[in-house]
């Protein structure tokens, strides 16, 4: 799910090196050096998103231009790491003082800063069981995240393919969890290509 945003000149993002991961991390990044635990789909994940969404909207009010539940926990019947992924659009994600301090007061912690990739920021939720991805409004990556979610919700075959791929990859040993996420890029691209084709748009 990593393409260039040609409207802003952001470069395409390839699989992350150890050096890159350490450079974009705010604070200490601890290696995983293990496998990925996937949990069966839990309907409570929707409620967890709702709780976090209220917390975010209370913190930012009208600065929230878009807030969506994305990632595997947003797709019914799909197994996932039990971490709620959320995407937030603000006016300018590079303007951290406009949104990070209010979120920090609610317990969020800034963990990722990627100026060269859509000015992406990622904050961990207070319980550490949520990832809040922040982009500027209109960023192409937001559309891709939502399109992928909606494709998996609507197409059982693609959801099964994605789950099978995830399970195979999750069983491997990864130095960092991000390495596992990067390894899913090929199947994600395949599914998004179908979604954007003539049949996917029908």
Beta strands, then each sheet from edge to edge (+ up, - down):
strand 1: 66-70
strand 2: 84-90
strand 3: 109-114
strand 4: 120-124
strand 5: 130-136
sheet 1: 1+ 2- 5- 4+ 3-
end
